[in-house]
Amino acid sequence: MSNNGSSTKNYPVHDPVCGMEVKSPSKHFIDMNGKRFEFCSDNCKSKFELNPHEYMHKQSSEASNRTTKDGVEKLQLPIQGLSCATCVNTIEKEIKKLPGIKSAVVNYASETVFVEFKNAETSTSEIISAVKNAGYQTGKSTLKLGINGMHCGSCVSKIEKELSSTKGIISASIDLGSESAIINYVPGSINVKEIKKVIEKLGYKTFDTSGVKPKEDGKEQKPARTPAQAGAGREEPVDENQAAREKEYNTLMHKFIFAAILSLPVIFFSYPTVWGLPEQFQMGSPILRYIWVAMSFLSLPVMFWSGAQFYTGAWAAFKNRSANMHTLIATGITAAFLYSVIATYFPSVFPKAELADQFFDVIFVVVALVVLGMALEIRAKGKSSEAIKKLIGLQAKTAKVLRDGKELDIPVEEVVLDDIIIVRPGEKIPVDGVLVDGSSSIDESMITGEPIPVEKHGGDDVIGATINKTGSFKFKATKVGKDTALAQIIKMVEQAQSSKAPIQKVVDQVSGYFVPAVIIAAILSFVVWYVVGPAPQLIYSLIVFVTVLVIACPCALGLATPISLMVGVGKGAENGILIRSGEALETAQRLDTIILDKTGTITEGKPSLTDVIVTNNFSEEEVLLLSASVEKVSEHPLAEAIVKGAIDKGITLVDPSEFNAVPGHGVEANVNGRKIYLGNLKMMKKFNIDLGGLEEKSTHLADDGKTPMFVAIDNKAAGIIAVADTIKADSKDAIAQLKKLGLEVVMITGDNVRTANAIGRQVGIDRVLAEVLPEDKAINVQKLQNEGKVVAMVGDGINDAPALAQANIGLAIGTGTDVAIEASDITLIKGSLKGVVLAIQLSKATMKNIKQNLFGAFFYNGLGLPIAAGLLYPFFGVLLSPLLAGAAMAFSSVTVVTNANRLRNFKAKIN
Amino acid sequence: MTLDQILVMIGGVGLSALVAWYFWFSEKKAVKVETSDSGIQEAVIKVKGGYTPDVLIFEAGKPIKLNFIREETAGCTEDVIFSDFNKRATLTPFKTIPVDLKIDKPGEYGFQCGMGMIKGKLIIS
């Protein structure tokens, strides 16, 4: 089948025309474009000859999957990026490492791997990851699809079975609960439409999980869209949780209105003396007794409909031997109810007539207020999680992909690596990639927080979900699906919002004991009032008991930290700041030293050639030609500057040999038979080069903030090549701001002391750590930590990873679409140092907010409980009414959420 | 002190002791989750005012799938948080929401609702 060494192997191939399995080598074949195509018959062969392009594409990306009776599965998988015949061995070896592999053969020509394996011992996905391990991509795409009409587990297995036996589908997993399927398939072999057809043939409906969901009756249910979103061309995904929250809010509001309306007459007749009602409505009158009877009946729907959640919640918790807010409210209103019922129907039980009083009003008011509080809380909480919803809504739905010269409008899920995508003005960029043709200005504010559109040209990175403003361009997809910057941002934000800030530990310790402790406090208060309280003891005891139960608000305590964290982390993401966890946020606000890496952090990181100084009769061109040729193979940014400088001057470079990098010193190589050393003073000393007057000249250059490099040719000093890195426009401002925040700012760099000091002076940094080797950065961080300082390190995520990890807080300056930088605690998507200022300010603001919440919650409960228990009574004769307690409780948790939502208005204070 | 006062006192203290025992000191029932044929340890947790079951025992190193079914609309239980693993799931009412975990280190790991009022525990042996 192929023209490489593996042609003697006898494996099944597919006829590109009819798809039949043909034993290779076949009698009928054509060699075309370096590939061999084999056919079942001459008929298929002649069809192919007539229109080869139609069939060629089909074959190269075909995948299939067949299982024999003894559990041996035959898998055929396309592989992308096979560039050499030796790659074949690498992939085969990697796959054969897996257990249960009977054979693995890679066909270089058709870019396909054929695997026979026992499916009990290994799986398709393991084979795919083996291919990945070998450094190649399989043409796999993942589709998430909603499926309607599944009622049971057997539906699930039916669809799964059908899907996995469909050609082109690698695996399918269906979740009944979320009514969705995750399908891995080979694009080109099958498309989304065809997959949907397979499912629909079985009698189920499919819908895009992020789009329009069909209802059972077949009508389409339009997702809620606000005019603003519609205008921006964005569709909000159907959010069932939001719908459930909305429904719960409405139910609670109805329950509140019901209880509130009924509470009015109840309050009116509960305090006849207060309103100065006539004699027949006063305590002890028969009319009032009838009214009490009416109240007792009215209180039933209030307790068991308006307040139903208290009872169900309390009972469910009770069964689990735990207690919560519902337990407290349910116990409180039940006690009031029982007492009132006895007073109404069996007043003679009480030894004194005055004890036969009712507390129905407590039930009505407490239920109404607490239910209102819960409703308001739901509303407020919905706002707290808006940031993440916004991020999810940013995802583009479709992409215009160029395939086989045709422009196709396909769902974004079907975009694969290396697809060429066309973007026109006003359109959203669907995935991450590299611009290959055209140029435009792109609004990246939604990802980076940078309000000014960025100019992009060929070779520049483009980020998915950003919006193309002016020109049309084509770009190559480099990251799709869950690897895109947006997907990673969403994942990081979700993780951070679920993490725990260390400050929360106090609350965790308290919350486990809180509710039972309140119940015990209520019981003991009852006892104390009964034994030593004033007459009528029973009435006072009951009031105190109910008030203590009702005023306690465990929710405020439990909500205080997580709700602020949620808003704070979300706010960060809006501004291009990704905070990894609550712990990072908490540490960031108590930093006292910040180390900034020079290159790429303070400066652009893209130096350019500034000076060429020659000596010993070497010519400028000669020195530049030889040094640039040496640096051609180096990946150091300074090297790039020299190479670029030489090319710009029209110098043609030659290939160096015996290239060797001496870390922290420089490089050496042979060019045109001449030995070149290029590096710093240490390098020259190492090879005993006599520098003559060059050292002084280099000092002058360094004083100007330039980086001079000595060049020696054939062990003779030849000159100096200087490059300089430009300082980012806002670095100076940001550093001043950091100082204003009370931070000691330190610069760390591998540059020599003079250059480093020159840059330091320009940006206003006093403490400069120069000539630090890359591997020593972490040690320098540690040195500062040993001074007892809480240290943040700001640098790029690759070279500075050890230092970022060593620092108390590692802030990584993001490079393009790489946002999930492992070593960092905070990632700044935008390259500006202002992000650091913003991150620290936001951390401070969030922690302040958390502390306010915690203080409020502890203060409220700490003060409210003793007052409710009647501690003020002996001194001031004041006893809290259970009605007031209900109001206080209802609004304490709303206050906490509202306070957290204030963080949504956070604005950086940057001049 | 009158008889009723003495009775109330004894009753009150006794009731307090009962509350403390019931909520704090009584042994909670833990459910041991078996590994299925596919190698996954799968459990269904009903969410209604609390988690049932709320203490689950798993083996270390094997994948865990917790299927949460929230049988209420009350907002309290909307989120379930596994803060040890920075994992959060929003529980859509009356739907099965799976949470996948794989815990290699034996120990006890808590999970809780958004406010930390309702708690459960995974015991990894």
HADDOCK unambig.tbl for C-alpha pairs under 7 A between the chains (distance, minus, plus):
assign (segid A and resid 177 and name CA) (segid B and resid 95 and name CA) 5.02 0.50 0.50
assign (segid A and resid 177 and name CA) (segid B and resid 96 and name CA) 4.00 0.50 0.50
assign (segid A and resid 177 and name CA) (segid B and resid 97 and name CA) 6.09 0.50 0.50
assign (segid A and resid 178 and name CA) (segid B and resid 95 and name CA) 6.54 0.50 0.50
assign (segid A and resid 178 and name CA) (segid B and resid 96 and name CA) 6.48 0.50 0.50
assign (segid A and resid 178 and name CA) (segid B and resid 97 and name CA) 6.65 0.50 0.50
assign (segid A and resid 240 and name CA) (segid B and resid 92 and name CA) 6.83 0.50 0.50
assign (segid A and resid 241 and name CA) (segid B and resid 92 and name CA) 5.43 0.50 0.50
assign (segid A and resid 248 and name CA) (segid B and resid 73 and name CA) 6.12 0.50 0.50
assign (segid A and resid 248 and name CA) (segid B and resid 74 and name CA) 6.87 0.50 0.50
assign (segid A and resid 312 and name CA) (segid B and resid 49 and name CA) 6.94 0.50 0.50
assign (segid A and resid 313 and name CA) (segid B and resid 48 and name CA) 6.83 0.50 0.50
assign (segid A and resid 313 and name CA) (segid B and resid 49 and name CA) 4.22 0.50 0.50
assign (segid A and resid 314 and name CA) (segid B and resid 49 and name CA) 6.73 0.50 0.50
assign (segid A and resid 316 and name CA) (segid B and resid 48 and name CA) 6.12 0.50 0.50
assign (segid A and resid 316 and name CA) (segid B and resid 49 and name CA) 4.84 0.50 0.50
assign (segid A and resid 316 and name CA) (segid B and resid 50 and name CA) 5.77 0.50 0.50
assign (segid A and resid 317 and name CA) (segid B and resid 49 and name CA) 5.31 0.50 0.50
assign (segid A and resid 317 and name CA) (segid B and resid 50 and name CA) 5.05 0.50 0.50
assign (segid A and resid 320 and name CA) (segid B and resid 50 and name CA) 6.65 0.50 0.50
assign (segid A and resid 321 and name CA) (segid B and resid 22 and name CA) 6.41 0.50 0.50
assign (segid A and resid 321 and name CA) (segid B and resid 23 and name CA) 5.23 0.50 0.50
assign (segid A and resid 322 and name CA) (segid B and resid 23 and name CA) 5.68 0.50 0.50
assign (segid A and resid 324 and name CA) (segid B and resid 117 and name CA) 6.12 0.50 0.50
assign (segid A and resid 378 and name CA) (segid B and resid 75 and name CA) 6.69 0.50 0.50
assign (segid A and resid 495 and name CA) (segid B and resid 86 and name CA) 4.96 0.50 0.50
assign (segid A and resid 495 and name CA) (segid B and resid 87 and name CA) 5.91 0.50 0.50
assign (segid A and resid 496 and name CA) (segid B and resid 86 and name CA) 6.68 0.50 0.50
assign (segid A and resid 498 and name CA) (segid B and resid 81 and name CA) 6.15 0.50 0.50
assign (segid A and resid 498 and name CA) (segid B and resid 83 and name CA) 5.93 0.50 0.50
assign (segid A and resid 498 and name CA) (segid B and resid 86 and name CA) 5.05 0.50 0.50
assign (segid A and resid 498 and name CA) (segid B and resid 87 and name CA) 5.62 0.50 0.50
assign (segid A and resid 498 and name CA) (segid B and resid 88 and name CA) 5.36 0.50 0.50
assign (segid A and resid 499 and name CA) (segid B and resid 83 and name CA) 4.97 0.50 0.50
assign (segid A and resid 499 and name CA) (segid B and resid 86 and name CA) 4.68 0.50 0.50
assign (segid A and resid 500 and name CA) (segid B and resid 83 and name CA) 5.83 0.50 0.50
assign (segid A and resid 511 and name CA) (segid B and resid 117 and name CA) 6.74 0.50 0.50
assign (segid A and resid 516 and name CA) (segid B and resid 19 and name CA) 6.59 0.50 0.50
assign (segid A and resid 516 and name CA) (segid B and resid 20 and name CA) 6.69 0.50 0.50
assign (segid A and resid 516 and name CA) (segid B and resid 23 and name CA) 6.68 0.50 0.50
assign (segid A and resid 520 and name CA) (segid B and resid 16 and name CA) 5.05 0.50 0.50
assign (segid A and resid 520 and name CA) (segid B and resid 19 and name CA) 6.99 0.50 0.50
assign (segid A and resid 523 and name CA) (segid B and resid 12 and name CA) 5.87 0.50 0.50
assign (segid A and resid 523 and name CA) (segid B and resid 16 and name CA) 6.71 0.50 0.50
assign (segid A and resid 524 and name CA) (segid B and resid 12 and name CA) 6.26 0.50 0.50
assign (segid A and resid 527 and name CA) (segid B and resid 8 and name CA) 6.21 0.50 0.50
assign (segid A and resid 527 and name CA) (segid B and resid 9 and name CA) 5.63 0.50 0.50
assign (segid A and resid 527 and name CA) (segid B and resid 12 and name CA) 6.09 0.50 0.50
assign (segid A and resid 530 and name CA) (segid B and resid 5 and name CA) 6.75 0.50 0.50
assign (segid A and resid 531 and name CA) (segid B and resid 5 and name CA) 5.43 0.50 0.50
assign (segid A and resid 555 and name CA) (segid B and resid 115 and name CA) 6.33 0.50 0.50
assign (segid A and resid 558 and name CA) (segid B and resid 115 and name CA) 4.26 0.50 0.50
assign (segid A and resid 558 and name CA) (segid B and resid 116 and name CA) 5.33 0.50 0.50
assign (segid A and resid 558 and name CA) (segid B and resid 117 and name CA) 6.53 0.50 0.50
assign (segid A and resid 559 and name CA) (segid B and resid 115 and name CA) 4.73 0.50 0.50
